[in-house]
Amino acid sequence: MRRIMATLAATGILAAPAYATDITALSPAERAAFGRAVAQYLHANPQVIADAIEAAQPKPPDLYAEDRERDLSLIAQHGKMLFDRNADGFGPTAAPVVIALIRHPDCPSCDTAEADLRALSKQVPFRTRLLSMEEAAPFMAAMDMTDAPAYVFENMVLSGAMPPAVIERYIKDRLP
């Protein structure tokens, strides 16, 4: 934009004060100079056009905003129970990340989830809070959850068995 203004000033288009310049009353020579300056600027700065097009696009509605806010609110309301560093679990109590694993005693995928988290905790500093479905019943009812395992982070819930690499990525993304 500075280049355009410099070019316009040099060509005399902006010789008068800005409030006195009527862009619709430019002479043919001024209009041509202005056009060249704008074209030169846009050629050198194509992102300006992309930004303008993007800004003009209507933003799609966030269909899940209310659900997401509700879930985050419920996680926060139950946070003391979910993320109690001194309750049943494993990993360092001072770890920078705490997740809750909600499990059922007769659930092979819950056993696998716990084993995967235990193995991962030997490599990555995080704490896992272990909760039975009974202990987590108020949270699960509020969230309309019925299945285990469930991994609860401070800002999201993953329900069902997850590959270790997925959980590792979510944990590492939260590390300082």
C-alpha positions in Angstrom: 0.0 0.0 0.0 2.9 2.4 0.7 4.2 1.8 -2.8 0.8 2.8 -4.3 0.7 5.9 -2.2 4.3 6.8 -3.2 3.5 6.2 -6.8 0.3 8.3 -6.6 2.2 11.1 -4.8 4.9 11.0 -7.4 2.4 11.2 -10.3 0.6 14.1 -8.6 -2.6 12.3 -8.0 -2.2 12.9 -4.3 -0.7 16.4 -4.6 -3.9 17.8 -3.2 -5.0 16.9 0.4 -6.7 13.5 0.5 -10.0 15.0 1.5 -9.9 17.2 -1.5 -9.1 14.5 -4.0 -12.2 13.1 -5.8 -11.0 9.8 -7.3 -14.0 9.8 -9.6 -12.8 13.1 -11.2 -9.3 11.9 -12.2 -8.0 13.0 -15.6 -7.3 10.2 -18.1 -3.6 10.5 -17.4 -4.2 10.3 -13.6 -6.5 7.4 -14.1 -3.9 5.5 -16.2 -1.2 6.3 -13.6 -3.4 5.1 -10.8 -4.3 1.9 -12.7 -0.6 1.2 -13.4 0.3 1.8 -9.7 -2.5 -0.5 -8.5 -1.6 -3.2 -11.1 2.1 -2.9 -10.1 1.3 -3.2 -6.4 -1.1 -6.2 -6.9 1.5 -8.0 -9.1 4.1 -7.6 -6.4 1.7 -8.5 -3.6 -0.8 -11.1 -4.9 -1.7 -12.1 -1.3 -3.7 -8.9 -1.1 -6.2 -10.4 -3.6 -6.3 -13.7 -1.9 -6.9 -12.0 1.5 -9.7 -9.9 0.0 -11.4 -12.9 -1.5 -11.2 -14.8 1.7 -12.5 -11.9 3.7 -15.5 -11.6 1.4 -16.5 -15.2 1.8 -19.3 -15.9 4.3 -18.1 -17.8 7.3 -19.9 -21.2 7.6 -21.8 -21.6 10.8 -20.1 -23.7 13.4 -22.6 -26.4 13.8 -20.9 -27.9 16.8 -20.1 -24.7 18.8 -22.8 -25.2 21.4 -22.0 -28.9 21.8 -18.3 -28.1 22.2 -19.0 -25.4 24.8 -21.3 -27.7 26.7 -18.7 -30.5 26.7 -15.9 -28.1 27.8 -18.2 -26.8 30.6 -18.9 -30.3 31.8 -15.2 -31.3 31.7 -14.5 -28.2 33.8 -17.3 -29.0 36.2 -16.0 -32.5 36.8 -12.4 -31.6 36.5 -11.5 -32.1 40.2 -12.7 -35.7 40.0 -11.3 -36.4 36.5 -7.9 -34.9 36.9 -7.1 -35.5 40.6 -3.3 -36.1 40.5 -3.3 -37.9 43.9 -6.1 -40.3 43.1 -5.7 -43.8 41.6 -3.5 -43.6 38.5 0.0 -43.8 37.2 2.7 -41.5 36.0 4.4 -38.6 37.8 1.9 -36.6 40.0 3.8 -33.4 38.9 3.5 -34.3 35.2 2.5 -31.3 32.9 -0.4 -33.2 31.4 -3.1 -35.3 33.2 -5.7 -37.3 31.4 -8.4 -39.5 32.7 -9.0 -43.0 31.5 -12.5 -44.2 32.1 -12.7 -48.0 32.0 -15.0 -50.9 32.6 -13.6 -54.1 34.4 -14.9 -56.5 31.8 -13.5 -54.6 28.8 -10.6 -56.0 26.8 -10.2 -52.7 24.9 -10.0 -50.9 28.3 -7.2 -53.2 29.3 -5.4 -52.5 26.1 -5.9 -48.8 26.5 -4.5 -48.9 30.0 -1.5 -51.0 28.9 -0.8 -48.6 26.0 -0.9 -45.6 28.4 1.4 -47.3 30.9 3.9 -48.1 28.1 3.7 -44.5 26.8 4.1 -43.0 30.3 7.6 -44.5 30.4 8.5 -42.3 27.4 6.4 -39.2 27.8 5.8 -37.2 31.0 2.1 -37.4 31.7 -0.2 -38.7 34.5 -3.2 -41.0 33.9 -6.1 -40.8 36.3 -7.8 -44.2 36.3 -11.6 -44.2 36.8 -14.2 -46.9 36.7 -17.4 -46.2 34.9 -19.1 -46.2 38.3 -16.7 -43.5 39.6 -17.2 -41.5 36.5 -21.0 -42.1 36.3 -22.0 -38.4 37.0 -19.7 -37.2 34.3 -20.7 -39.9 31.8 -24.4 -39.3 32.4 -23.9 -35.5 31.9 -22.0 -36.2 28.7 -24.4 -38.9 27.5 -21.6 -41.4 27.3 -22.2 -45.1 27.6 -19.0 -46.7 26.3 -15.5 -47.4 27.6 -12.7 -46.8 27.3 -12.9 -43.0 27.2 -9.9 -40.7 27.3 -10.7 -37.3 28.9 -8.4 -34.4 28.3 -8.9 -30.9 29.8 -10.4 -29.8 26.5 -11.8 -32.9 24.8 -13.1 -36.5 25.2 -12.2 -39.4 23.0 -14.6 -42.3 23.3 -13.7 -45.8 22.3 -10.4 -47.6 21.7 -7.7 -45.4 20.1 -4.4 -46.3 18.5 -1.5 -45.5 20.8 0.0 -43.1 18.2 -3.2 -41.0 18.3 -3.1 -40.7 22.1 0.6 -40.0 22.1 0.1 -37.2 19.6 -2.7 -35.6 21.7 -0.6 -35.8 24.9 2.5 -34.4 23.2 0.5 -31.6 21.7 -0.3 -30.5 25.3 3.2 -30.6 26.6 4.9 -27.3 27.4 
